[in-house]
Amino acid sequence: MLRHKHPDQPSSLQIPFGPVIPTIAVAVSLWLLVQADLQKILIGLGGLVIGVPFYLLMKNQYLSHASTKE
């Protein structure tokens, strides 16, 4: 958020070990996905399908509330 508000200021946040941690996180996520059976994957996708409309409603509500404050 701060990068959008102040794009001219330099970034002071440095991730330790550079791209190693995100690479390990992606590898672990893929390993977990490969180890899951089809039923668990379908349950997870079902939760995603149920959760996305709630996320979009809350985002829309937040944006409309923020625009009335300005």
The first five atom37 places (N, CA, C, CB, O) and aatype in JSON, in Angstrom:
{
  "aatype": [12, 10, 1, 8, 11, 8, 14, 3, 5, 14, 15, 15, 10, 5, 9, 14, 13, 7, 14, 19, 9, 14, 16, 9, 0, 19, 0, 19, 15, 10, 17, 10, 10, 19, 5, 0, 3, 10, 5, 11, 9, 10, 9, 7, 10, 7, 7, 10, 19, 9, 7, 19, 14, 13, 18, 10, 10, 12, 11, 2, 5, 18, 10, 15, 8, 0, 15, 16, 11, 6],
  "atom_mask": [
    [1, 1, 1, 1, 1],
    [1, 1, 1, 1, 1],
    [1, 1, 1, 1, 1],
    [1, 1, 1, 1, 1],
    [1, 1, 1, 1, 1],
    [1, 1, 1, 1, 1],
    [1, 1, 1, 1, 1],
    [1, 1, 1, 1, 1],
    [1, 1, 1, 1, 1],
    [1, 1, 1, 1, 1],
    [1, 1, 1, 1, 1],
    [1, 1, 1, 1, 1],
    [1, 1, 1, 1, 1],
    [1, 1, 1, 1, 1],
    [1, 1, 1, 1, 1],
    [1, 1, 1, 1, 1],
    [1, 1, 1, 1, 1],
    [1, 1, 1, 0, 1],
    [1, 1, 1, 1, 1],
    [1, 1, 1, 1, 1],
    [1, 1, 1, 1, 1],
    [1, 1, 1, 1, 1],
    [1, 1, 1, 1, 1],
    [1, 1, 1, 1, 1],
    [1, 1, 1, 1, 1],
    [1, 1, 1, 1, 1],
    [1, 1, 1, 1, 1],
    [1, 1, 1, 1, 1],
    [1, 1, 1, 1, 1],
    [1, 1, 1, 1, 1],
    [1, 1, 1, 1, 1],
    [1, 1, 1, 1, 1],
    [1, 1, 1, 1, 1],
    [1, 1, 1, 1, 1],
    [1, 1, 1, 1, 1],
    [1, 1, 1, 1, 1],
    [1, 1, 1, 1, 1],
    [1, 1, 1, 1, 1],
    [1, 1, 1, 1, 1],
    [1, 1, 1, 1, 1],
    [1, 1, 1, 1, 1],
    [1, 1, 1, 1, 1],
    [1, 1, 1, 1, 1],
    [1, 1, 1, 0, 1],
    [1, 1, 1, 1, 1],
    [1, 1, 1, 0, 1],
    [1, 1, 1, 0, 1],
    [1, 1, 1, 1, 1],
    [1, 1, 1, 1, 1],
    [1, 1, 1, 1, 1],
    [1, 1, 1, 0, 1],
    [1, 1, 1, 1, 1],
    [1, 1, 1, 1, 1],
    [1, 1, 1, 1, 1],
    [1, 1, 1, 1, 1],
    [1, 1, 1, 1, 1],
    [1, 1, 1, 1, 1],
    [1, 1, 1, 1, 1],
    [1, 1, 1, 1, 1],
    [1, 1, 1, 1, 1],
    [1, 1, 1, 1, 1],
    [1, 1, 1, 1, 1],
    [1, 1, 1, 1, 1],
    [1, 1, 1, 1, 1],
    [1, 1, 1, 1, 1],
    [1, 1, 1, 1, 1],
    [1, 1, 1, 1, 1],
    [1, 1, 1, 1, 1],
    [1, 1, 1, 1, 1],
    [1, 1, 1, 1, 1]
  ],
  "atom_positions": [
    [[0.82, -1.18, 0.0], [0.0, 0.0, 0.0], [0.87, 1.25, 0.0], [-0.93, 0.0, 1.2], [0.56, 2.23, -0.68]],
    [[1.94, 1.22, 0.77], [2.81, 2.38, 0.83], [3.51, 2.64, -0.5], [3.84, 2.22, 1.93], [3.79, 3.79, -0.84]],
    [[3.8, 1.6, -1.25], [4.43, 1.8, -2.56], [3.5, 2.53, -3.52], [4.84, 0.45, -3.17], [3.96, 3.27, -4.38]],
    [[2.19, 2.32, -3.37], [1.23, 3.02, -4.22], [1.09, 4.48, -3.79], [-0.13, 2.32, -4.18], [0.93, 5.36, -4.63]],
    [[1.14, 4.72, -2.49], [0.98, 6.09, -1.99], [2.25, 6.92, -2.16], [0.58, 6.07, -0.53], [2.17, 8.12, -2.42]],
    [[3.42, 6.29, -2.02], [4.7, 6.99, -2.09], [5.67, 6.23, -3.01], [5.32, 7.15, -0.68], [6.65, 5.66, -2.53]],
    [[5.4, 6.21, -4.32], [6.26, 5.43, -5.23], [7.67, 6.01, -5.39], [5.61, 5.33, -6.59], [8.57, 5.32, -5.85]],
    [[7.86, 7.27, -5.03], [9.16, 7.9, -5.21], [10.15, 7.54, -4.11], [9.0, 9.4, -5.28], [11.35, 7.74, -4.29]],
    [[9.68, 7.02, -2.98], [10.57, 6.68, -1.88], [11.17, 5.29, -2.1], [9.82, 6.73, -0.54], [10.48, 4.39, -2.59]],
    [[12.44, 5.1, -1.75], [13.06, 3.78, -1.93], [12.51, 2.75, -0.95], [14.59, 3.88, -1.77], [12.07, 3.1, 0.15]],
    [[12.54, 1.5, -1.34], [12.06, 0.42, -0.5], [13.07, 0.12, 0.6], [11.78, -0.84, -1.34], [14.27, 0.02, 0.33]],
    [[12.59, -0.03, 1.82], [13.48, -0.35, 2.93], [13.3, -1.79, 3.4], [13.23, 0.6, 4.09], [14.03, -2.25, 4.28]],
    [[12.35, -2.51, 2.82], [12.1, -3.89, 3.21], [12.93, -4.83, 2.34], [10.59, -4.23, 3.09], [12.81, -4.83, 1.12]],
    [[13.76, -5.61, 2.98], [14.58, -6.6, 2.28], [14.24, -7.98, 2.83], [16.12, -6.29, 2.46], [14.28, -8.2, 4.04]],
    [[13.91, -8.9, 1.94], [13.62, -10.27, 2.36], [14.96, -10.99, 2.55], [12.72, -11.02, 1.3], [15.82, -10.95, 1.67]],
    [[15.15, -11.64, 3.72], [16.39, -12.37, 3.92], [16.56, -13.49, 2.89], [16.43, -12.95, 5.33], [15.59, -14.17, 2.54]],
    [[17.74, -13.68, 2.41], [18.11, -14.72, 1.44], [17.49, -14.49, 0.07], [17.68, -16.08, 1.97], [17.46, -15.41, -0.75]],
    [[16.99, -13.3, -0.2], [16.47, -12.94, -1.53], [15.36, -13.85, -1.99], [0.0, 0.0, 0.0], [14.37, -14.02, -1.27]],
    [[15.48, -14.45, -3.18], [14.39, -15.26, -3.72], [14.36, -16.7, -3.19], [14.51, -15.3, -5.22], [13.54, -17.49, -3.65]],
    [[15.21, -17.04, -2.25], [15.26, -18.43, -1.76], [13.97, -18.79, -1.0], [16.49, -18.63, -0.84], [13.41, -19.86, -1.24]],
    [[13.51, -17.94, -0.12], [12.33, -18.25, 0.69], [11.07, -18.39, -0.17], [12.11, -17.15, 1.75], [10.34, -19.36, 0.0]],
    [[10.8, -17.46, -1.11], [9.62, -17.68, -1.97], [9.74, -18.95, -2.82], [9.42, -16.49, -2.88], [8.74, -19.62, -3.06]],
    [[10.94, -19.28, -3.26], [11.14, -20.5, -4.06], [10.84, -21.74, -3.22], [12.58, -20.56, -4.6], [10.19, -22.67, -3.7]],
    [[11.31, -21.75, -1.99], [11.02, -22.89, -1.1], [9.53, -22.97, -0.81], [11.81, -22.75, 0.23], [8.97, -24.07, -0.76]],
    [[8.87, -21.82, -0.63], [7.43, -21.82, -0.35], [6.64, -22.39, -1.53], [6.95, -20.41, -0.04], [5.69, -23.15, -1.32]],
    [[7.02, -22.04, -2.75], [6.34, -22.59, -3.92], [6.6, -24.08, -4.02], [6.81, -21.88, -5.21], [5.68, -24.84, -4.34]],
    [[7.81, -24.52, -3.77], [8.14, -25.95, -3.85], [7.35, -26.75, -2.81], [9.65, -26.17, -3.64], [6.83, -27.82, -3.12]],
    [[7.25, -26.24, -1.59], [6.49, -26.94, -0.54], [5.01, -26.97, -0.9], [6.69, -26.25, 0.83], [4.35, -27.99, -0.68]],
    [[4.48, -25.87, -1.43], [3.07, -25.84, -1.83], [2.79, -26.85, -2.92], [2.68, -24.44, -2.31], [1.78, -27.56, -2.86]],
    [[3.66, -26.94, -3.91], [3.47, -27.93, -4.97], [3.58, -29.35, -4.44], [4.5, -27.71, -6.09], [2.82, -30.22, -4.85]],
    [[4.52, -29.58, -3.52], [4.66, -30.91, -2.92], [3.39, -31.3, -2.15], [5.89, -30.95, -1.96], [2.91, -32.43, -2.26]],
    [[2.84, -30.34, -1.38], [1.6, -30.62, -0.65], [0.45, -30.91, -1.6], [1.25, -29.46, 0.27], [-0.38, -31.78, -1.33]],
    [[0.39, -30.17, -2.71], [-0.67, -30.4, -3.68], [-0.56, -31.77, -4.33], [-0.64, -29.31, -4.75], [-1.57, -32.43, -4.57]],
    [[0.65, -32.21, -4.62], [0.86, -33.53, -5.22], [0.5, -34.63, -4.23], [2.33, -33.69, -5.68], [-0.01, -35.68, -4.64]],
    [[0.75, -34.41, -2.94], [0.48, -35.43, -1.93], [-1.0, -35.54, -1.57], [1.27, -35.12, -0.69], [-1.42, -36.55, -0.98]],
    [[-1.8, -34.54, -1.91], [-3.22, -34.55, -1.54], [-3.99, -35.48, -2.47], [-3.81, -33.13, -1.59], [-3.67, -35.62, -3.65]],
    [[-5.03, -36.1, -1.91], [-5.89, -36.91, -2.76], [-6.98, -36.03, -3.38], [-6.52, -38.09, -1.95], [-7.16, -34.88, -2.99]],
    [[-7.69, -36.58, -4.35], [-8.66, -35.82, -5.13], [-9.77, -35.25, -4.26], [-9.25, -36.69, -6.21], [-10.23, -34.13, -4.5]],
    [[-10.21, -36.0, -3.25], [-11.29, -35.53, -2.38], [-10.87, -34.24, -1.65], [-11.68, -36.62, -1.37], [-11.66, -33.3, -1.58]],
    [[-9.67, -34.2, -1.13], [-9.21, -33.01, -0.41], [-9.05, -31.82, -1.35], [-7.88, -33.3, 0.3], [-9.33, -30.68, -0.97]],
    [[-8.6, -32.07, -2.56], [-8.47, -30.99, -3.54], [-9.84, -30.43, -3.89], [-7.74, -31.5, -4.81], [-10.01, -29.22, -3.99]],
    [[-10.83, -31.31, -4.08], [-12.18, -30.85, -4.41], [-12.81, -30.09, -3.25], [-13.06, -32.03, -4.79], [-13.52, -29.11, -3.47]],
    [[-12.57, -30.53, -2.02], [-13.08, -29.8, -0.86], [-12.44, -28.42, -0.79], [-12.81, -30.6, 0.44], [-13.12, -27.44, -0.5]],
    [[-11.15, -28.34, -1.04], [-10.48, -27.05, -1.05], [-11.0, -26.13, -2.13], [0.0, 0.0, 0.0], [-11.19, -24.93, -1.9]],
    [[-11.23, -26.67, -3.32], [-11.8, -25.87, -4.4], [-13.23, -25.42, -4.07], [-11.79, -26.65, -5.72], [-13.63, -24.32, -4.42]],
    [[-13.98, -26.29, -3.41], [-15.33, -25.92, -2.99], [-15.31, -24.77, -1.98], [0.0, 0.0, 0.0], [-16.12, -23.85, -2.06]],
    [[-14.37, -24.83, -1.05], [-14.23, -23.73, -0.1], [-13.83, -22.44, -0.79], [0.0, 0.0, 0.0], [-14.28, -21.36, -0.4]],
    [[-13.0, -22.55, -1.8], [-12.6, -21.37, -2.57], [-13.79, -20.77, -3.31], [-11.49, -21.74, -3.57], [-13.98, -19.56, -3.32]],
    [[-14.6, -21.64, -3.92], [-15.79, -21.17, -4.66], [-16.77, -20.49, -3.7], [-16.48, -22.35, -5.4], [-17.41, -19.5, -4.07]],
    [[-16.9, -21.01, -2.5], [-17.8, -20.39, -1.52], [-17.21, -19.1, -0.97], [-18.09, -21.37, -0.37], [-17.95, -18.15, -0.72]],
    [[-15.91, -19.05, -0.78], [-15.27, -17.89, -0.16], [-15.08, -16.69, -1.07], [0.0, 0.0, 0.0], [-15.09, -15.56, -0.59]],
    [[-14.9, -16.91, -2.37], [-14.64, -15.79, -3.28], [-15.78, -14.77, -3.31], [-14.39, -16.32, -4.69], [-15.49, -13.58, -3.27]],
    [[-17.05, -15.17, -3.38], [-18.1, -14.15, -3.36], [-18.09, -13.31, -2.07], [-19.46, -14.82, -3.52], [-18.33, -12.11, -2.12]],
    [[-17.82, -13.94, -0.94], [-17.73, -13.18, 0.31], [-16.59, -12.18, 0.27], [-17.56, -14.12, 1.51], [-16.73, -11.04, 0.73]],
    [[-15.46, -12.59, -0.28], [-14.31, -11.69, -0.41], [-14.68, -10.5, -1.3], [-13.1, -12.44, -0.99], [-14.4, -9.35, -0.95]],
    [[-15.3, -10.77, -2.44], [-15.65, -9.69, -3.35], [-16.68, -8.75, -2.74], [-16.19, -10.27, -4.66], [-16.6, -7.54, -2.94]],
    [[-17.65, -9.29, -2.0], [-18.63, -8.44, -1.33], [-17.97, -7.54, -0.29], [-19.71, -9.29, -0.67], [-18.28, -6.35, -0.2]],
    [[-17.08, -8.11, 0.49], [-16.4, -7.31, 1.52], [-15.49, -6.27, 0.9], [-15.6, -8.22, 2.46], [-15.4, -5.15, 1.4]],
    [[-14.81, -6.61, -0.19], [-13.95, -5.65, -0.87], [-14.79, -4.51, -1.45], [-13.16, -6.35, -1.99], [-14.41, -3.34, -1.33]],
    [[-15.92, -4.83, -2.05], [-16.8, -3.82, -2.61], [-17.34, -2.91, -1.49], [-17.96, -4.48, -3.38], [-17.42, -1.69, -1.67]],
    [[-17.7, -3.49, -0.36], [-18.21, -2.72, 0.77], [-17.11, -1.81, 1.32], [-18.72, -3.67, 1.89], [-17.38, -0.66, 1.65]],
    [[-15.88, -2.3, 1.41], [-14.78, -1.48, 1.9], [-14.5, -0.32, 0.96], [-13.51, -2.34, 2.07], [-14.3, 0.81, 1.41]],
    [[-14.48, -0.6, -0.35], [-14.2, 0.46, -1.31], [-15.29, 1.53, -1.32], [-14.03, -0.13, -2.7], [-15.0, 2.71, -1.45]],
    [[-16.55, 1.11, -1.2], [-17.62, 2.1, -1.18], [-17.59, 2.91, 0.11], [-18.98, 1.43, -1.34], [-17.91, 4.1, 0.1]],
    [[-17.22, 2.29, 1.21], [-17.11, 3.0, 2.49], [-15.92, 3.97, 2.46], [-16.96, 2.0, 3.66], [-16.01, 5.08, 2.98]],
    [[-14.81, 3.55, 1.85], [-13.63, 4.41, 1.78], [-13.86, 5.6, 0.87], [-12.41, 3.62, 1.3], [-13.34, 6.68, 1.12]],
    [[-14.63, 5.42, -0.18], [-14.88, 6.54, -1.11], [-15.82, 7.58, -0.5], [-15.47, 6.01, -2.42], [-15.77, 8.74, -0.89]],
    [[-16.67, 7.18, 0.44], [-17.56, 8.16, 1.09], [-16.82, 8.98, 2.13], [-18.75, 7.45, 1.74], [-17.27, 10.08, 2.48]],
    [[-15.69, 8.49, 2.63], [-14.9, 9.23, 3.61], [-14.11, 10.36, 2.97], [-13.96, 8.3, 4.35], [-13.79, 11.34, 3.64]],
    [[-13.78, 10.25, 1.7], [-12.95, 11.25, 1.03], [-13.7, 12.46, 0.66], [-12.33, 10.69, -0.18], [-13.13, 13.39, 0.09]]
  ]
}
